[in-house]
Amino acid sequence: MDVRISRLDNGLTIVTDHMPHLETAALGVWVRVGSRNETETQHGLTHLLEHMAFKGTKRRSAREIAEQIEAVGGELNASTSVENTAYYARVLADDVPLAVDLLSDILGNSMFDPLELKREQHVILQEIGGAQDSPEDWAFDLMQETAWPGQPIGRTILGTPQTVRSFSPDSIREYLDKHYRAGSMVLSAAGKVDHDAIVKLAGECFGRFPEGPGAGFPAASYRGGENRRVRELMEAQLLLAFEGKPYKHPDYYAIQILAAILGGGMSSRLFQEVRETRGLCYAVYAFHWAFTDTGLFGIHAASGEEDLEELMPVLLGELIRAGERIDEEEVARARAQIRASLMMAMESPVARAGQIARQMMVYGRCLDPTEIVERIDAVTAEDVRRVAAETFASRVPTLSAVGPVGKLMEAGDIAERLGGARAAAPEASKEGSYAGLGAGRPH
């Protein structure tokens, strides 16, 4: 690993990882702004801005942007998440100057033409419709908004048809001016890259960006509860989640290992018990999402209506058992999975550029892989058991479900069985109100 870090006078961070055996480079700009920065009337604006950045600048039309990157065989793309937005390119090493220039142009000179905006709003409305047509995507959206009701972190990234239609070129510019400031931006590059050359390019292309940090995130307050949508589908999509850990929490690696043990692969407990032994569903896995100040530990399963009554008790039994018995062999296997994933990412310039950018945004430095491995190896079976018991027995659960889920166990009963119910929960609405455990009301 050959990581170097520099900063421009305006506060923009440049981080590179030189990988001399490659002939290509992956680079991009990561901005510390995501959907959780939005007010209620701005819902979906971060994502729309990401789309509009490619729709023409003072120097290039939308077609010219596409033609110039593809004329050198490169790729240019972007993505929006809860806490950051990324604009990135993959090019041959000789074409890094073009990529840096294109990235600075779309972020600093976008025109936000009203006709282009109207077309892109229509495209995003189709994207929203596609997400709503997918029961799995819908269940994940319901999970997030039920975990953090009435908060930006709980809202979908895409926005709603009403909010997306409401945005104007002026509202986009105002949002960009507030959040796209040099102190909140990281220019990251990995592959066959020259750090000093990229710093020089960054100074020429990004030195004019305004100083200072963008706005911070509003604090998240996990609530939990229940949100189910009964629909006539062949398969039920089920998500059971609990409050997790933020990036910097001492138990971050322990809960990552817990996710791997419970549902990280074909040898995991849930896959073996639920899929292989009992045949209750085709897909089942566990995950942990970390954010700056909170997290979410979840289990996803897709099953037929006839298996739901048996499925939930089996899932809960595995959660309870995780707090009582986890052995060193399981922890060692999970460690190996996480280490392998880390090392495989180290060999990909695309993954590496994103990894070091996010580390700079979260920790203010790049973590050496040796340091990460040491933290993973320091986690004991006792640590994982303790985290499992704390997570499942002392947290209000979040239950979201889409499909033939009318007979599914309710969130209050789940909490009571796990030993963590705060109070008796009222009956859940079959149309998905935030019934139960004080989860509030939907917008």
C-alpha positions as CSV (number, residue, x, y, z in Angstrom):
1,M,0.0,0.0,0.0
2,D,1.4,3.4,-1.1
3,V,-1.1,5.9,0.3
4,R,-0.4,9.6,0.2
5,I,-2.6,12.5,1.4
6,S,-2.5,16.2,0.6
7,R,-4.9,19.2,1.1
8,L,-5.5,22.2,-1.0
9,D,-5.6,25.7,0.6
10,N,-9.4,25.6,0.3
11,G,-9.6,22.4,2.4
12,L,-10.2,19.8,-0.3
13,T,-8.4,16.5,0.5
14,I,-6.5,14.5,-2.1
15,V,-5.7,10.9,-1.3
16,T,-4.1,8.4,-3.6
17,D,-3.0,4.8,-3.5
18,H,-0.3,4.0,-6.1
19,M,-0.7,0.5,-7.6
20,P,2.2,0.3,-10.1
21,H,1.3,-3.1,-11.5
22,L,-1.8,-1.6,-13.2
23,E,-2.2,0.4,-16.4
24,T,-5.5,2.0,-15.3
25,A,-6.7,4.4,-12.7
26,A,-10.0,4.8,-10.7
27,L,-10.6,8.2,-9.3
28,G,-13.5,10.3,-8.1
29,V,-14.8,13.0,-5.8
30,W,-16.6,11.9,-2.7
31,V,-18.8,14.6,-1.0
32,R,-20.0,14.4,2.5
33,V,-23.6,15.0,1.7
34,G,-26.3,12.4,1.4
35,S,-30.0,12.0,1.8
36,R,-29.9,12.6,5.5
37,N,-28.9,16.2,4.9
38,E,-32.3,16.9,3.3
39,T,-35.2,18.7,4.9
40,E,-38.7,17.2,4.3
41,T,-39.3,19.5,1.3
42,Q,-35.8,18.6,-0.1
43,H,-36.5,14.9,0.0
44,G,-34.7,13.4,-3.1
45,L,-32.8,16.6,-4.0
46,T,-29.3,15.0,-3.3
47,H,-30.0,12.2,-5.8
48,L,-31.5,14.6,-8.4
49,L,-28.4,16.8,-8.1
50,E,-26.2,13.8,-8.8
51,H,-28.2,13.1,-12.0
52,M,-28.2,16.7,-13.1
53,A,-24.4,17.0,-12.8
54,F,-24.1,15.1,-16.1
55,K,-26.7,17.1,-18.0
56,G,-24.5,19.9,-19.3
57,T,-22.0,22.5,-18.1
58,K,-20.8,25.9,-19.3
59,R,-18.1,24.1,-21.3
60,R,-19.8,20.8,-22.4
61,S,-23.2,19.5,-23.3
62,A,-24.5,16.3,-21.8
63,R,-23.6,14.5,-25.1
64,E,-20.1,15.9,-25.1
65,I,-19.5,14.7,-21.5
66,A,-20.4,11.2,-22.5
67,E,-18.5,11.3,-25.8
68,Q,-15.3,12.7,-24.3
69,I,-15.0,10.0,-21.6
70,E,-16.0,7.2,-23.9
71,A,-13.6,8.4,-26.7
72,V,-10.7,7.3,-24.4
73,G,-12.5,4.1,-23.4
74,G,-13.3,5.4,-20.0
75,E,-16.4,5.3,-17.7
76,L,-18.0,8.1,-15.8
77,N,-20.7,7.5,-13.2
78,A,-22.1,8.6,-9.8
79,S,-24.0,7.3,-6.8
80,T,-25.9,8.8,-3.9
81,S,-26.1,7.2,-0.4
82,V,-27.4,8.2,3.0
83,E,-24.2,10.0,4.0
84,N,-22.3,10.8,0.8
85,T,-22.4,11.3,-2.9
86,A,-19.7,10.0,-5.2
87,Y,-18.7,11.0,-8.8
88,Y,-16.1,8.7,-10.2
89,A,-14.3,7.6,-13.4
90,R,-12.2,4.7,-14.6
91,V,-9.7,5.5,-17.3
92,L,-6.3,4.5,-18.6
93,A,-3.4,6.1,-16.7
94,D,-2.7,8.6,-19.5
95,D,-6.2,9.9,-19.3
96,V,-6.3,10.9,-15.7
97,P,-6.0,14.6,-16.5
98,L,-9.2,14.4,-18.6
99,A,-11.1,12.6,-15.8
100,V,-10.1,15.2,-13.3
101,D,-11.1,18.0,-15.6
102,L,-14.5,16.3,-16.3
103,L,-15.2,15.7,-12.6
104,S,-14.4,19.3,-11.7
105,D,-16.5,20.6,-14.7
106,I,-19.7,18.7,-13.8
107,L,-19.4,19.7,-10.1
108,G,-18.4,23.3,-10.6
109,N,-20.0,24.4,-13.9
110,S,-23.3,22.5,-14.3
111,M,-26.0,24.6,-15.9
112,F,-29.2,22.9,-14.6
113,D,-31.1,23.7,-17.7
114,P,-34.8,23.7,-17.1
115,L,-35.5,21.3,-20.1
116,E,-32.9,18.9,-19.0
117,L,-34.3,19.1,-15.4
118,K,-37.8,18.2,-16.6
119,R,-36.5,15.2,-18.5
120,E,-34.4,14.0,-15.6
121,Q,-37.3,14.4,-13.2
122,H,-39.3,12.1,-15.4
123,V,-36.5,9.6,-15.4
124,I,-36.3,9.6,-11.6
125,L,-40.1,9.2,-11.4
126,Q,-39.6,6.0,-13.4
127,E,-36.9,5.0,-11.0
128,I,-39.2,5.5,-8.0
129,G,-41.9,3.5,-9.8
130,G,-39.4,0.7,-10.4
131,A,-38.4,0.6,-6.7
132,Q,-42.1,0.4,-5.7
133,D,-42.6,-2.4,-8.2
134,S,-39.9,-4.5,-6.4
135,P,-41.3,-6.0,-3.1
136,E,-37.7,-6.5,-1.8
137,D,-36.8,-2.8,-2.4
138,W,-40.0,-1.7,-0.9
139,A,-39.5,-3.8,2.2
140,F,-36.0,-2.2,2.7
141,D,-37.4,1.3,2.3
142,L,-40.1,0.5,4.9
143,M,-37.5,-0.9,7.3
144,Q,-35.4,2.3,7.1
145,E,-38.3,4.6,7.6
146,T,-39.7,2.5,10.5
147,A,-36.3,2.4,12.2
148,W,-36.0,6.2,12.1
149,P,-39.5,7.6,11.6
150,G,-39.9,11.3,10.7
151,Q,-36.1,11.7,10.3
152,P,-34.0,12.4,7.2
153,I,-32.0,9.2,7.7
154,G,-35.2,7.2,7.5
155,R,-36.4,8.6,4.2
156,T,-35.7,7.0,0.9
157,I,-32.8,8.3,-1.3
158,L,-35.0,8.7,-4.4
159,G,-37.6,11.0,-2.9
160,T,-41.3,11.1,-3.7
161,P,-43.0,12.0,-7.0
162,Q,-44.3,15.2,-5.3
163,T,-40.9,16.4,-4.0
164,V,-39.0,15.4,-7.2
165,R,-41.5,17.4,-9.3
166,S,-41.1,20.4,-7.1
167,F,-37.4,21.1,-7.5
168,S,-36.2,24.0,-9.7
169,P,-32.8,25.0,-11.1
170,D,-32.6,27.6,-8.3
171,S,-33.3,25.0,-5.5
172,I,-30.6,22.7,-6.9
173,R,-28.0,25.6,-7.1
174,E,-28.9,26.6,-3.5
175,Y,-28.4,23.1,-2.3
176,L,-25.1,22.7,-4.1
177,D,-23.8,26.0,-2.8
178,K,-24.6,24.9,0.8
179,H,-23.2,21.4,0.7
180,Y,-20.6,21.1,-2.0
181,R,-17.8,22.9,-0.2
182,A,-14.1,22.0,-0.4
183,G,-13.8,21.0,3.2
184,S,-16.4,18.3,2.7
185,M,-14.9,16.9,-0.5
186,V,-12.3,14.1,-1.1
187,L,-10.6,13.6,-4.4
188,S,-9.5,9.9,-4.3
189,A,-7.5,8.0,-6.8
190,A,-6.1,4.4,-7.0
191,G,-4.2,2.5,-9.6
192,K,-1.4,3.8,-11.8
193,V,-1.5,7.3,-10.4
194,D,1.1,9.9,-9.6
195,H,0.2,11.7,-6.4
196,D,2.0,15.0,-7.1
197,A,0.6,15.2,-10.6
198,I,-3.0,14.7,-9.2
199,V,-2.4,17.3,-6.6
200,K,-1.3,19.8,-9.3
201,L,-4.4,18.9,-11.4
202,A,-6.6,19.2,-8.3
203,G,-5.3,22.7,-7.6
204,E,-6.0,23.8,-11.2
205,C,-9.5,22.2,-11.4
206,F,-10.8,22.4,-7.8
207,G,-8.9,25.3,-6.3
208,R,-11.8,27.6,-7.0
209,F,-14.3,25.6,-5.0
210,P,-15.5,27.5,-1.9
211,E,-13.8,26.9,1.4
212,G,-15.2,25.5,4.6
213,P,-17.2,22.4,5.5
214,G,-20.7,21.7,4.3
215,A,-23.6,21.3,6.7
216,G,-23.4,18.4,9.2
217,F,-26.0,15.6,9.6
218,P,-29.0,16.0,12.0
219,A,-28.7,13.5,14.8
220,A,-30.4,10.2,14.3
221,S,-32.7,8.7,17.0
222,Y,-33.5,5.0,16.5
223,R,-37.2,4.2,17.3
224,G,-38.2,0.9,15.7
225,G,-41.6,-0.5,15.3
226,E,-43.6,-2.3,12.6
227,N,-44.6,-1.6,9.0
228,R,-46.3,-4.3,6.9
229,R,-48.0,-4.2,3.6
230,V,-50.3,-7.1,2.8
231,R,-50.2,-7.8,-0.9
232,E,-51.2,-10.8,-3.1
233,L,-47.7,-12.0,-4.1
234,M,-46.2,-15.4,-4.4
235,E,-43.4,-14.5,-1.9
236,A,-43.2,-12.6,1.3
237,Q,-40.3,-10.2,1.8
238,L,-39.4,-10.0,5.5
239,L,-36.9,-7.7,7.3
240,L,-36.2,-7.9,11.0
241,A,-33.8,-5.2,12.3
242,F,-32.3,-3.7,15.4
243,E,-30.2,-0.7,16.3
244,G,-26.6,-1.3,15.3
245,K,-23.3,0.4,15.9
246,P,-21.8,3.5,14.3
247,Y,-18.4,3.4,12.5
248,K,-16.3,4.5,15.5
249,H,-18.1,2.3,18.1
250,P,-15.7,0.0,20.0
251,D,-18.0,-2.9,19.1
252,Y,-18.1,-2.1,15.3
253,Y,-16.0,-5.1,14.3
254,A,-17.7,-7.4,16.8
255,I,-21.1,-6.7,15.3
256,Q,-19.7,-7.2,11.7
257,I,-18.5,-10.6,12.8
258,L,-21.9,-11.3,14.3
259,A,-23.5,-10.5,11.0
260,A,-21.1,-12.9,9.2
261,I,-21.8,-15.7,11.7
262,L,-25.5,-15.4,11.6
263,G,-26.0,-14.8,7.9
264,G,-22.8,-14.1,6.0
265,G,-22.7,-17.1,3.6
266,M,-23.7,-20.7,3.0
267,S,-22.0,-21.9,6.2
268,S,-23.8,-19.3,8.3
269,R,-26.2,-20.3,11.1
270,L,-29.3,-18.8,9.4
271,F,-28.6,-20.3,6.0
272,Q,-27.9,-23.8,7.5
273,E,-30.9,-23.8,9.8
274,V,-33.5,-21.9,7.9
275,R,-32.6,-22.9,4.3
276,E,-30.7,-26.2,4.4
277,T,-32.2,-28.0,7.4
278,R,-35.8,-26.7,7.3
279,G,-36.3,-25.5,3.8
280,L,-38.3,-22.5,4.9
281,C,-37.0,-20.0,2.4
282,Y,-34.8,-19.6,-0.6
283,A,-32.9,-16.5,0.5
284,V,-31.8,-15.5,4.1
285,Y,-28.9,-13.4,5.2
286,A,-27.8,-10.9,7.9
287,F,-26.2,-7.5,7.4
288,H,-25.0,-4.5,9.4
289,W,-25.2,-0.9,8.1
290,A,-23.0,1.6,9.9
291,F,-23.4,5.3,9.8
292,T,-21.7,8.3,11.5
293,D,-23.8,8.2,14.7
294,T,-26.0,5.1,14.5
295,G,-26.3,1.7,12.7
296,L,-28.8,-1.0,11.8
297,F,-28.4,-4.8,12.2
298,G,-30.8,-6.6,10.0
299,I,-32.0,-10.0,8.7
300,H,-33.7,-10.4,5.4
301,A,-35.7,-13.5,4.4
302,A,-37.9,-14.2,1.4
303,S,-40.5,-17.0,2.0
304,G,-43.9,-18.3,1.0
305,E,-47.0,-17.5,3.1
306,E,-47.3,-21.0,4.3
307,D,-43.9,-21.0,6.0
308,L,-44.0,-17.6,7.7
309,E,-45.5,-18.8,11.0
310,E,-42.7,-21.3,11.4
311,L,-40.0,-19.0,10.0
312,M,-40.2,-16.2,12.5
313,P,-39.8,-18.5,15.6
314,V,-36.8,-20.2,14.0
315,L,-35.2,-16.8,13.2
316,L,-35.8,-15.6,16.8
317,G,-34.4,-18.9,18.2
318,E,-31.1,-18.3,16.3
319,L,-30.9,-14.7,17.6
320,I,-31.4,-15.9,21.2
321,R,-28.8,-18.7,20.7
322,A,-26.3,-16.2,19.4
323,G,-26.4,-14.4,22.7
324,E,-25.8,-17.7,24.6
325,R,-23.4,-19.7,22.5
326,I,-20.8,-18.7,19.9
327,D,-17.6,-20.6,19.7
328,E,-14.1,-19.6,18.6
329,E,-14.3,-21.7,15.4
330,E,-17.3,-19.6,14.1
331,V,-15.5,-16.4,15.0
332,A,-12.4,-17.6,13.2
333,R,-14.4,-18.4,10.1
334,A,-16.1,-15.0,10.1
335,R,-12.7,-13.3,10.6
336,A,-11.4,-15.1,7.6
337,Q,-14.4,-14.0,5.5
338,I,-13.9,-10.3,6.4
339,R,-10.2,-10.4,6.0
340,A,-10.5,-12.0,2.5
341,S,-13.1,-9.4,1.5
342,L,-10.7,-6.6,2.7
343,M,-7.8,-8.0,0.8
344,M,-9.8,-8.6,-2.4
345,A,-10.9,-5.0,-2.3
346,M,-7.2,-4.0,-2.0
347,E,-6.6,-5.5,-5.4
348,S,-9.3,-3.5,-7.2
349,P,-8.6,0.2,-8.0
350,V,-12.3,1.0,-8.0
351,A,-12.9,-0.6,-4.6
352,R,-9.7,0.9,-3.2
353,A,-10.5,4.5,-4.4
354,G,-13.9,4.3,-2.7
355,Q,-12.4,2.7,0.5
356,I,-9.8,5.3,1.1
357,A,-12.2,8.1,0.3
358,R,-14.7,6.9,2.9
359,Q,-12.0,6.3,5.5
360,M,-10.9,9.9,5.1
361,M,-14.4,11.1,5.5
362,V,-15.2,9.0,8.6
363,Y,-11.8,8.8,10.4
364,G,-9.9,11.7,8.9
365,R,-7.1,9.3,7.9
366,C,-6.6,6.1,5.9
367,L,-6.6,2.9,7.9
368,D,-3.7,0.5,7.2
369,P,-5.0,-3.0,6.4
370,T,-2.8,-4.3,9.1
371,E,-4.5,-2.1,11.6
372,I,-8.0,-3.3,10.5
373,V,-6.9,-7.0,10.6
374,E,-5.6,-6.5,14.2
375,R,-8.9,-5.0,15.2
376,I,-10.7,-7.9,13.6
377,D,-8.4,-10.5,15.3
378,A,-8.9,-8.8,18.7
379,V,-12.6,-9.7,18.7
380,T,-13.3,-12.7,20.9
381,A,-16.3,-15.1,21.0
382,E,-17.2,-13.6,24.3
383,D,-17.3,-10.1,22.6
384,V,-19.6,-11.4,19.9
385,R,-22.0,-13.1,22.4
386,R,-22.2,-10.0,24.5
387,V,-23.0,-7.8,21.4
388,A,-25.6,-10.3,20.3
389,A,-27.3,-10.4,23.6
390,E,-27.2,-6.5,23.9
391,T,-28.5,-6.0,20.4
392,F,-31.4,-8.5,20.4
393,A,-32.6,-8.4,24.0
394,S,-32.3,-4.7,24.9
395,R,-33.4,-3.0,21.6
396,V,-36.8,-2.4,20.2
397,P,-37.0,-4.4,16.9
398,T,-37.9,-3.0,13.5
399,L,-40.2,-5.3,11.4
400,S,-41.0,-4.5,7.8
401,A,-42.8,-7.0,5.5
402,V,-44.4,-6.9,2.0
403,G,-46.5,-9.6,0.5
404,P,-48.8,-12.3,2.1
405,V,-47.7,-11.3,5.6
406,G,-51.1,-10.9,7.4
407,K,-50.3,-13.8,9.8
408,L,-46.8,-12.8,10.5
409,M,-45.8,-12.4,14.2
410,E,-46.0,-8.7,15.3
411,A,-43.1,-6.6,16.4
412,G,-44.4,-6.4,20.0
413,D,-44.5,-10.2,20.3
414,I,-41.0,-10.4,18.8
415,A,-39.6,-8.0,21.3
416,E,-41.3,-9.8,24.2
417,R,-40.0,-13.1,23.0
418,L,-36.5,-11.7,22.8
419,G,-36.8,-10.2,26.2
420,G,-36.6,-6.5,25.1
421,A,-40.2,-5.3,24.9
422,R,-40.6,-1.9,26.5
423,A,-44.3,-2.0,26.6
424,A,-47.3,-3.8,25.1
425,A,-47.6,-2.9,21.4
426,P,-51.0,-2.1,19.8
427,E,-52.1,-4.2,16.9
428,A,-50.3,-3.3,13.6
429,S,-52.3,-1.9,10.8
430,K,-52.3,-4.2,7.8
431,E,-51.7,-1.2,5.6
432,G,-48.5,-0.4,7.2
433,S,-49.0,2.3,9.8
434,Y,-46.3,2.7,12.4
435,A,-48.2,0.7,14.9
436,G,-46.4,-0.6,17.9
437,L,-43.6,0.4,20.2
438,G,-44.1,4.2,19.8
439,A,-42.9,4.3,16.2
440,G,-44.9,7.4,15.4
441,R,-47.0,8.1,12.2
442,P,-46.0,8.0,8.6
443,H,-45.8,11.2,6.5
